[in-house]
Amino acid sequence: MRCYSRGLEENRSLVGGWLGQVQMLVLLGELPEAELWARKALELFPSHGDLMAGRAQAFCRMGNKKQAYALCDGALQQAGQSAYRWTVRGEIMLANRQDVDRHCFDKALGLDPDWLVPLEIALACLYYGKAGKALPFAQRAVESAPDQHYAWHVQGLCQQQLGMNSAARKSFERCLELCPRHSEAASRLAEVKMPGFPLGRILRRLFGRT
């Protein structure tokens, strides 16, 4: 996020900086801020399909389905195609419990082989509490990029939510092997090692607090 902001301070014409900032704000849950920055970016790049998709994603997560649909329709009508536009389309379908989300996600995967695409799809599914749908995409990201710690972390989240504690433990352990300072993976690992035992109690015991 800081890198995107710094880049835009130096050059406001970097459309990738605007888009990256919007996407990061969505992932951080700063949805009104994401919508605002997408709107500002579209004043500079009024026909940019991915920026329209970013604004649609923010509206979708804020519960404004009408705006989300309209913006996503507009994004898909712009020149060219991108995995992100179809990922957002799939998310909107998922949020509205429509069965065509898989078709949209498959379109996204077909447009870009990068491991981040299935990972972003998995995160979208997790956002709506669909760990069963998320897991195959997280697994695909791990298979494509086994050296990326975050892919293992997201796979572990899916497995944990599905009650697959043994598999989740291996995923979080692998994440920590690749990134030893990943605090959330460490917390999750503690949870799956001792299911039903609150993490707070574990930490209090570790640090000798009552």
Long-range contacts (C-beta under 8 A, 24 or more apart in sequence): 1-25, 1-28, 12-44, 13-44, 15-41, 15-44, 15-45, 15-48, 15-51, 18-44, 18-45, 18-51, 19-48, 19-50, 19-51, 19-54, 22-51, 22-54, 22-55, 22-58, 23-54, 23-84, 25-58, 26-54, 26-57, 26-58, 26-61, 27-123, 31-58, 31-61, 31-62, 32-58, 32-62, 34-58, 35-59, 35-62, 47-78, 47-79, 48-78, 49-74, 49-75, 49-76, 49-77, 49-78, 49-79, 49-80, 49-82, 49-85, 50-75, 50-82, 50-84, 50-85, 52-78, 53-82, 53-84, 53-85, 53-88, 53-89, 54-84, 54-88, 56-88, 56-92, 57-88, 57-91, 60-88, 60-91, 60-92, 60-95, 61-95, 61-127, 65-92, 65-95, 65-96, 68-92, 68-95, 81-111, 82-111, 82-112, 83-108, 83-109, 83-111, 83-112, 83-114, 83-117, 84-108, 84-120, 86-111, 87-117, 87-120, 87-121, 87-124, 90-121, 90-124, 91-124, 91-127, 91-128, 94-124, 94-125, 94-128, 94-130, 94-133, 95-128, 101-133, 102-133, 105-137, 109-140, 113-144, 114-144, 115-140, 115-141, 115-144, 115-145, 115-148, 115-151, 116-141, 118-144, 119-150, 119-151, 119-154, 122-154, 122-155, 122-158, 123-154, 126-154, 126-157, 126-158, 126-161, 131-157, 131-158, 131-161, 131-162, 132-162, 134-158, 135-159, 135-162, 142-171, 147-178, 148-178, 149-174, 149-175, 149-176, 149-178, 149-179, 149-182, 149-185, 150-175, 150-179, 152-178, 152-185, 153-182, 153-184, 153-185, 153-188, 156-185, 156-188, 156-192, 157-188, 160-188, 160-191, 160-192, 165-192, 165-195, 168-192, 169-193
